[in-house]
């Protein structure tokens, strides 16, 4: 994968090698792919974009061209940290103008199946994730991130993606996450973790990384109070679609 500069106001695009048309990272290009965020165009797709998008969001990057070999962004260590560090190392250029946020003025609710719920309402920007997982080694965790006060690099970026042993075996058998291993994901076994999360409440904090990355499909910061309970990418995508349609 290679991240290249892009012209001002061209947005973030993903270009699979061998194709002339890049795929814009916008809500209209979202695909229904389990357990990750994927975008597509003209029969081509790029999956697993959420961690890189979260790093773009943390730095306020609105314009970049991502060239990728294959149909997936590398998982690396399963966190947003390597992407954030790479972007820091090369630097970014200001467009010299303020980025207008999307200010939430009316409540938005995404719910189901079961008791899963993602709610967004007016207020200062703050994201809370409430994790309640049936696996006893994950259990219940709550994490909150306030962009104006908290450090993405310290609190969220190191948190790694995770799955139970059963989920990981099922994904590999299906042909998804072909590069998946204990090197790029915390695998939760019945009696141990393949590795500890680098930060406290790392499971819930990684869910916030996914949420922030998915929201960056809107191309600008969201100012609002967002609370998620037992949700995943599909809920994030529906929230993105609703916010884009409202144009608050």
C-alpha positions as CSV (number, residue, x, y, z in Angstrom):
1,X,0.0,0.0,0.0
2,X,1.2,3.5,-0.8
3,X,-0.4,6.8,0.4
4,X,0.2,9.5,-2.2
5,X,-0.6,13.3,-2.1
6,X,-3.8,14.4,-3.8
7,X,-5.0,17.7,-5.1
8,X,-6.9,20.0,-2.8
9,X,-10.6,19.2,-2.4
10,X,-10.3,15.9,-4.3
11,X,-11.1,13.9,-1.2
12,X,-9.7,10.6,0.0
13,X,-9.6,7.9,-2.7
14,X,-8.5,4.3,-2.8
15,X,-7.0,3.0,-6.1
16,X,-6.6,-0.8,-6.5
17,X,-3.5,-1.4,-8.6
18,X,-4.3,-2.0,-12.3
19,X,-7.4,0.1,-12.4
20,X,-7.7,3.6,-13.7
21,X,-10.7,4.7,-11.6
22,X,-10.1,5.3,-8.0
23,X,-12.8,4.6,-5.4
24,X,-13.8,7.7,-3.4
25,X,-14.2,7.2,0.3
26,X,-17.7,8.5,0.6
27,X,-21.0,7.0,2.0
28,X,-22.4,6.3,-1.5
29,X,-19.5,3.8,-2.1
30,X,-20.1,1.7,1.0
31,X,-20.4,-2.0,0.5
32,X,-22.1,-4.6,2.7
33,X,-19.1,-6.6,3.8
34,X,-19.1,-8.4,7.2
35,X,-16.9,-7.2,10.1
36,X,-15.1,-4.4,8.3
37,X,-15.6,-1.3,6.2
38,X,-15.3,-1.7,2.4
39,X,-16.0,0.6,-0.5
40,X,-16.4,-0.3,-4.2
41,X,-16.8,0.9,-7.7
42,X,-17.2,-0.8,-11.1
43,X,-16.8,-4.3,-9.7
44,X,-13.6,-3.4,-7.7
45,X,-13.5,-3.0,-4.0
46,X,-11.1,-2.2,-1.1
47,X,-11.9,-3.5,2.3
48,X,-10.4,-2.9,5.8
49,X,-10.1,0.8,5.3
50,X,-11.3,1.8,8.8
51,X,-8.0,2.0,10.7
52,X,-6.3,4.1,8.0
53,X,-9.4,6.3,7.9
54,X,-9.2,6.8,11.6
55,X,-5.6,8.0,11.3
56,X,-6.7,10.4,8.6
57,X,-9.5,11.6,10.9
58,X,-7.1,12.1,13.8
59,X,-4.9,14.3,11.7
60,X,-7.7,16.0,9.8
61,X,-6.5,14.7,6.4
62,X,-9.2,15.3,3.8
63,X,-7.2,14.7,0.6
64,X,-5.1,11.6,-0.2
65,X,-4.8,8.9,-2.8
66,X,-4.2,5.4,-1.4
67,X,-2.8,2.9,-3.9
68,X,-3.3,-0.7,-2.8
69,X,-2.2,-4.1,-4.2
70,X,-5.1,-6.4,-3.8
71,X,-8.5,-5.9,-2.3
72,X,-7.6,-5.2,1.4
73,X,-5.7,-2.6,3.3
74,X,-2.9,-4.3,5.3
75,X,-3.9,-5.0,8.9
76,X,-0.3,-4.4,10.1
77,X,-0.6,-4.9,13.9
78,X,-4.4,-4.5,13.9
79,X,-4.4,-0.9,15.2
80,X,-4.4,2.6,13.7
81,X,-0.9,3.4,15.2
82,X,1.3,2.4,12.3
83,X,-0.8,4.5,9.9
84,X,-0.7,7.4,12.3
85,X,3.1,7.2,12.7
86,X,3.6,6.9,8.9
87,X,1.5,10.0,8.3
88,X,3.3,11.9,11.0
89,X,6.7,10.9,9.6
90,X,6.0,12.5,6.2
91,X,3.8,15.4,7.4
92,X,0.7,17.1,6.0
93,X,0.0,20.4,4.2
94,X,-2.6,22.8,5.4
95,X,-5.1,24.0,2.8
96,X,-5.2,27.3,4.6
97,X,-8.9,27.2,5.3
98,X,-11.0,26.0,8.2
99,X,-12.7,22.6,7.8
100,X,-16.4,23.0,8.4
101,X,-17.7,20.4,10.8
102,X,-20.9,18.5,10.5
103,X,-22.9,19.8,13.5
104,X,-25.6,17.4,14.7
105,X,-28.8,19.4,15.4
106,X,-31.3,16.6,15.7
107,X,-31.1,13.1,17.4
108,X,-30.3,10.1,15.2
109,X,-30.9,6.5,16.4
110,X,-29.7,3.3,14.8
111,X,-30.8,0.1,16.6
112,X,-30.9,-3.7,16.4
113,X,-30.6,-6.5,16.1
114,X,-31.3,-7.3,19.7
115,X,-30.4,-4.5,22.1
116,X,-27.6,-3.0,20.0
117,X,-27.9,0.8,19.7
118,X,-26.0,3.7,18.3
119,X,-27.3,7.2,19.2
120,X,-26.1,10.6,18.1
121,X,-27.4,13.9,19.3
122,X,-26.5,17.6,19.7
123,X,-23.6,18.5,22.0
124,X,-19.8,18.8,22.1
125,X,-18.0,16.2,20.2
126,X,-17.7,13.1,22.4
127,X,-17.8,9.4,21.6
128,X,-18.6,6.6,24.1
129,X,-18.6,2.9,23.4
130,X,-20.2,0.4,25.8
131,X,-19.0,-3.1,25.1
132,X,-20.8,-6.1,26.5
133,X,-19.3,-9.2,25.0
134,X,-20.4,-12.8,25.9
135,X,-16.8,-14.0,26.0
136,X,-15.6,-13.8,29.7
137,X,-12.1,-12.6,28.6
138,X,-13.6,-9.6,26.9
139,X,-16.7,-8.9,29.1
140,X,-17.8,-5.4,29.7
141,X,-15.8,-2.3,28.9
142,X,-16.7,1.4,28.6
143,X,-14.5,4.0,26.8
144,X,-15.0,7.6,26.0
145,X,-13.1,9.9,23.7
146,X,-13.4,13.7,23.5
147,X,-11.4,15.0,20.4
148,X,-11.0,18.5,21.9
149,X,-9.4,17.1,25.1
150,X,-8.0,13.6,24.6
151,X,-5.1,12.3,22.6
152,X,-6.0,9.9,19.8
153,X,-2.4,8.8,19.5
154,X,-2.1,7.8,23.2
155,X,-5.6,6.6,24.0
156,X,-7.0,5.1,20.9
157,X,-4.4,4.5,18.2
158,X,-2.6,1.6,20.0
159,X,-5.8,-0.4,20.6
160,X,-5.8,-3.5,18.4
161,X,-8.6,-5.3,16.6
162,X,-9.7,-8.5,18.2
163,X,-11.7,-11.7,17.6
164,X,-12.5,-14.9,19.4
165,X,-10.7,-18.0,18.3
166,X,-14.0,-19.3,16.8
167,X,-14.6,-16.1,14.9
168,X,-11.0,-16.0,13.5
169,X,-11.2,-19.6,12.3
170,X,-14.6,-18.9,10.6
171,X,-13.3,-15.8,8.9
172,X,-10.2,-17.6,7.6
173,X,-12.3,-20.5,6.3
174,X,-14.5,-18.1,4.4
175,X,-11.5,-16.6,2.6
176,X,-11.8,-13.2,4.3
177,X,-8.9,-11.5,6.2
178,X,-6.4,-13.5,4.2
179,X,-3.5,-11.9,6.0
180,X,-5.1,-12.4,9.5
181,X,-2.9,-13.8,12.3
182,X,-2.0,-13.3,15.9
183,X,0.5,-10.7,14.6
184,X,-2.2,-8.3,13.5
185,X,-5.1,-9.2,15.8
186,X,-5.6,-10.0,19.5
187,X,-7.1,-13.5,19.4
188,X,-9.3,-14.3,22.4
189,X,-8.9,-18.0,23.4
190,X,-11.0,-19.7,26.0
191,X,-8.2,-19.6,28.6
192,X,-5.9,-16.7,27.4
193,X,-5.4,-13.8,25.0
194,X,-2.8,-14.1,22.3
195,X,-1.4,-10.7,23.5
196,X,-2.6,-8.0,25.9
197,X,-4.3,-4.9,24.7
198,X,-1.7,-2.1,24.8
199,X,-4.1,0.3,26.5
200,X,-6.7,-0.1,29.2
201,X,-10.2,-0.9,28.0
202,X,-8.5,-1.7,24.7
203,X,-11.4,-3.7,23.3
204,X,-13.9,-0.8,23.7
205,X,-11.3,1.7,22.6
206,X,-10.7,-0.2,19.4
207,X,-14.4,0.0,18.7
208,X,-14.1,3.8,19.0
209,X,-11.2,3.6,16.4
210,X,-13.6,1.8,14.0
211,X,-16.4,4.3,14.7
212,X,-14.1,7.4,14.1
213,X,-12.7,5.8,11.0
214,X,-16.2,5.1,9.6
215,X,-17.4,8.6,10.4
216,X,-14.5,10.1,8.4
217,X,-16.4,8.9,5.2
218,X,-18.3,12.1,5.7
219,X,-15.0,14.0,5.0
220,X,-15.3,16.3,8.0
221,X,-15.5,16.2,11.8
222,X,-18.8,15.4,13.4
223,X,-19.7,17.6,16.3
224,X,-22.2,15.7,18.4
225,X,-22.6,13.3,21.3
226,X,-22.4,9.7,20.1
227,X,-23.1,6.7,22.3
228,X,-22.7,3.1,21.0
229,X,-23.8,-0.1,22.8
230,X,-22.9,-3.5,21.3
231,X,-22.7,-2.1,17.8
232,X,-20.4,-2.7,14.8
233,X,-19.6,-1.5,11.4
234,X,-23.1,-1.9,10.0
235,X,-24.5,0.4,12.6
236,X,-21.7,2.9,11.9
237,X,-22.4,2.8,8.2
238,X,-26.1,3.5,8.7
239,X,-25.4,6.4,11.0
240,X,-23.0,7.8,8.3
241,X,-25.7,7.4,5.7
242,X,-28.3,9.2,7.9
243,X,-26.0,12.1,8.7
244,X,-25.0,12.5,5.1
245,X,-28.7,12.5,4.0
246,X,-29.5,15.1,6.6
247,X,-26.6,17.4,5.7
248,X,-26.7,19.0,9.2
